């Protein structure tokens, strides 16, 4: 999925290094939307917070989180390069308000912002976060789950916006779903 990724530096879409208020968020939302529409075929959108000094919760809610919710299941949005945890706390509140998870990556470590996977889906989610992709049969084997159970858990994570999925041709010639982490 890395070849389908797009990196956007949020600060390049902002008037200054502070993202404040829903109106400013809506202006940045429109700019980001235009940038996304100009790059079809990109499945993963990495939003760099480099240069963003601070935001309130309404700015990310109206800009990035709303885009992630709009494109749920089609594109995955993740964050990188946050200046500090205080900044991420406001993004967490924004993602929670819209019921849209965002994954923040710092090196190989991730943090879920907004709603978390349910307790029953945490194992499958963490399994996938530690690799680039998986199928239901791979997850079932690794986690000692039934195939139907693993498939249901992955589908639930997809529907809630935690992962992406693409159809591929299985070795048997049929269709197989491959689930991808958003990174």
Secondary structure, 3 states (H helix, E strand, C coil): CHHHEEEEEHHHHCCCCEECCHHHHHHHHHHHHHHHHCCCCCCEEEEECCCCCEECHHHHHHHHHHHHHHCCCCCEEEEECCCCHHHHHHHHHHHHHCCCCEEEEECCEEEEECCCCCHHHHHHHHHHHCCCEECHHHHHHHHCCCHHHHHHHHHHHHHHCCCEEEEEECCCCCEEEEEECCC
